[in-house]
Amino acid sequence: MGKIELCGMKFFARHGCLEQERLYGGEFLVDFSCSIDTSAAETSDELADTVDYGRIYEIIERQIRTPSRLLEHVAGRIADSISAEGLPGLEHFEVRVSKKNPPVGGVCEWARVSVKR
């Protein structure tokens, strides 16, 4: 088994419960990781034998651009969309969505939500 990660995918988006968050938007980071059998790709050196990172990124980008009120909803939509793709060998993965400077009434650099499938 191997672990594949896409870390620090940075996006500008308009998620939040407050009107100002949806109006002005903010910075979001998304991380993806999965455990997958990498033995075929280790030997073949062929994209068909592993998870296509570009396809994962496209799915995440499409979902992060659709506004939501809650990070949980964004992370869930991303995870559901990745699952719906039926990517070969991809059974267990995690998506983490982070929002910079969430409006919590004090100093907080990031708010994060992780979901697993």
C-alpha positions, 0 to 999 in steps of 0.5 A: 500500500502507498499513500498519495497526497495533494497538499495546499491546493489554494483557492479563492472562494465565497463560503460562509454563513455571514453575508460579508464572507459570501460577498468578499470571499476569502482564501481556502486550502484543500488537502487530499490524501488516500491509501491505495495499492501503488504496486502496479504503478511502481513497476509500470510507470503508467498513469493508468495504474494509479490515481490521476492527480489532475482529475482529483484537482479538477473535481476539487476545483469545481466543488470549491467554486460553488458557494456554501455556508458551511465548510462541512458542506464543501468538504462533503460535496468534494468527497461525494464528487470524488467517490462518484467518479469511481476512480479505480483503486480509490476506496479510502480517502480524506479531504480537508478544507481550511478557511483562513481567518474565520470570523470567530470573534478573535485570533484564529488563523485557520478553521478546518474540516476533514471528512473521510470516505 
